[in-house]
Amino acid sequence: MEVKVLNVSGKETGAKVQLPESIFAIEPNDHAIYLDVKQFLANQRQGTHKAKQRNEIAGSTRKLYKQKGTGGARAGSVKSPLFNGGGRVFGPQPRDYSFKLNKKLKSLARRSALTYKAQDNNILVIEDFSFDTIKTKSYVKLQADLNVTNDKTLLVIAGAENNNVYLSSRNLKKTKVISVEQLNTYDVLNAGKLLLTTGAVKTLEEAFAK
């Protein structure tokens, strides 16, 4: 798949980039995408939820009233789960939600997500650039020139040398900047437009070739 390269002003440079078919034109695997997104979201969970059981509740353990003759149900201590303020039965406990996925499956999921973006013509390739200073206005102008102001965008850059670009985008709600090493299935699918620098395309090809 051949894509025209744009400059930061949103104009064609005359150059073209060939997006590798092994990454951007495969047979997408929806189940691999599902598993990878599920793992990504599971890894975001802290798992610190906790409810007290009856043995952890502060309160008396004396029997509230006699066993028989009241006409009501038999009741033990005030810590019983049946009472307001009592312990919880099978309540949530701290746990780790993360789970393992094979590298090949994760690679397939990422390539499938990239293929969907390519099929929908939602990929823009920009020549490598950087900002001299950290300025949100610079990134806003970039979005306006590329005509993606109203879209949720994901900009993938090569390496961490463009730190000013990342810092300039942090205050914007519908945009995210990541390096090729941070690329994941969830972010690709969550974005309306995928912006790739020419350096990122080359790095992607090298990364998936390993």
N, C-alpha and C positions, 0 to 999 in steps of 0.2 A: 504494500500500500504506500503510495507516494503522497506526501503532504508538503504544501508550500510553507516555506519558512518566513515568519513575520519578524519585523523589528519591534522595539519597544513602543514605537509610535503606531503600531498596528498596520503598517504598510508592508507589502510584499518586498522581499529582498532580491527576488529573482532566483534564489537557491531553493532546492527541494531536498527533502529527507525521505529516505526509504525506511518505512517502519517494518521491522522484521516480521515475516509471516508466522514464524514460530512463536511470537509473543502476541501479536495483534490480529492474527487471522487463524486461530485454531478453532476446533469444535468445542464450544463452551461446555463446561460441566457444572450444572446448577447445584448438584449435591456437594461438590467440592467447595463451591462458593458459600453454601449454607454452613458447612462445617467450619470454614475459616472465619466467617463473620461471627458465628456462635462463639468460637474460641476467643476472638478479639474482644467481644463484649463481656465474656465471662472473666477475662483477665482484668477488666476495668473494675470489677466488683471488689470491694474491700473485704467483705465477708465478716464484718465485725458485729453483726446483729446478735442480740442476746436477750432472752427472756428468762426470768427467774422461775425455777421449779419450786415445789412446795418445801423442799429441804433447804432452800436458800432464802426463803421469806422470813423476815423478822416478825416474830409473834409467838403467843403462847401455844403450847401443845396440849393444853388441858381440854378435856371433852366439854363441849358447849352445854349440853344438857343430857339428861338420862337417856338410856338406850330405848326404853319402852314407855308407852303410856302417854306420849305427847300427841299422837295422831299424825305426826309428821315424819319425814324421812330421817333416818339415822344420820347423825352428823358427828364428825370427829373434831379436829381442831379448826381454828379460824383460818389456818393456812390452806385449807382444802380448796382445790380448784373450783369448787362449786360456789364459793363465796367471792364477793367483790373484794379485790385486794389479795386474793389467794394466789397460790402458785399456778403456773400455766402447764397444761398437759402437752407434752411433745412440742414445746416452744422452739423457736429458732436458736441455734447454737453457732458460735463462731466456726467458720469453715473456709476452706480454700476451694474456689470455684474453677480454678484453672485445670486444663486437661491437655494432653499431648496430641499433636498431629504430626504426621510424617512430613519431612521436607518436600518430598515430591508432590504430595497432595496440596500443600500450601503454595507451591510454585504453580501447579495447575490452576488453583483458585485465582491467583493473581493474574495469570495469563488470560483466564476466562473473563475476568472483570475488565481487563484492558481491551479484549476483543469486543466485548459489548459496547465499550465506549467508541471504538473505531467503527463498528457497524452503524452506530447512531450519528456518526460524524461530529462527535463531541470532543475531539482532540485538536488542540492548537499547538503548533510547534513554534517556539520563539528563539531567536538567536541568543546566545549567552550574554548576560548582562549583570550589572551590579549597581548598587547605590553607594554614592560617596558618603552620605550621611544617613542617619536613621530618621526617616520622615514618613509619616502615614500618608501625607499628601502625594508623595511620589508614587506610592503603591496605588492610591485612588486614581491618579492620572493614568497609570499603566492599565488599570481595569477599564477605564473610560475609552482609552485609545484602542483597546482590544475588543471593545463592545461587549464586555461581560459583566458590567456593573450590576445588573439585576440577576445574575446567575450565581449559584453557589459554586465556587471554583476551588480547585486543588492545583497548586503550582509545585511541580517536581523539579528540583534543581540538582546539579551534580556537586556532591561534596558539601562541606560546611563553610567554604570560603565566602559564600554570599550571606553571611550572618546579618548584614544590614537589611537585606531584602526580607528575611524572616522577621526581624524586629520591627520593620516598618509595617508589616501586615498584621501584627498581633492584635491590634485594637479593632479590627474589622470583623464583623460577625460572620459573614458568609464566605470567608476565604480562609485558606490554610496553605502554609508553605512547608514542605518537607523535603528531605534529601532522598535520593534513590534508595539508600539503605533503610529508610523508614517507610518505604512504600508498603501499603497493606491493602487487602481486598476491600475492607470496610470503607476506608477513605476514598478509594477510587469510585465505588458505587454510590457513596453518599454525595459526591460532587456532581453538579450538573455539567460543568465543563472541566476537562482535564488539560492543564497547560504544561507542556514539556519544553525544557530548554534543549538545544541541540546537544549540549554536553550530557544531559540526562538521558537522551535517547541512546547515545553511544554507551554510556555506563550501564544502562538497562540491558542492552544487548550483551555486554560482557558479563554482567551478573547472572543472567539466565543461561549463558553458555557454559557456566561452570558445572 
